[in-house]
Structure formats: C-alpha cells, structure tokens
Amino acid sequence: MKIICKILVIIGAVLMLFGFITFLKGSAFLGVGYPVNYFHAATSFLVLALCSKFICEFKKKE
C-alpha cells in the first residue's frame, strides 16, 4: 500500500509539473491547452494518495 501511495504522489507531482510548463509556455503542451486541467487531475491523484496513507495508518493501529 505504501508503494501505491508513492506512485500516486509521483503521478500527481508530474501532472503539476506539466501544468506549470503549460502555464509558462502559454500554449498547448501534450495536447492540453489549459494548465488548470493538469492541476485538476493532479489533485485527484494526491487525494487518492492521502486516502491510501490514512488506510495504512488505521490498519497499523488495529
């Protein structure tokens, strides 16, 4: 479960980096024209990572 959490965080960070590149470039990057689309996807992955981290912590206590 920890590996899944790390993978989700990495994916979220890469998507945020793509959004920042799109913002700086001012034009479409990888076919996506608006940087906010990358940030919306990144937050989904980061929330999944956070939830999986909480699940790991609660399973440890039991």
Number of C-alpha atoms within 10 A of each C-alpha: 11 11 8 13 18 15 14 21 20 16 16 24 17 14 21 21 16 20 24 16 15 20 16 10 11 12 14 13 15 8 7 14 15 15 23 15 14 20 19 14 15 24 16 13 21 19 14 17 23 15 13 18 16 12 12 14 11 10 8 8 6 5
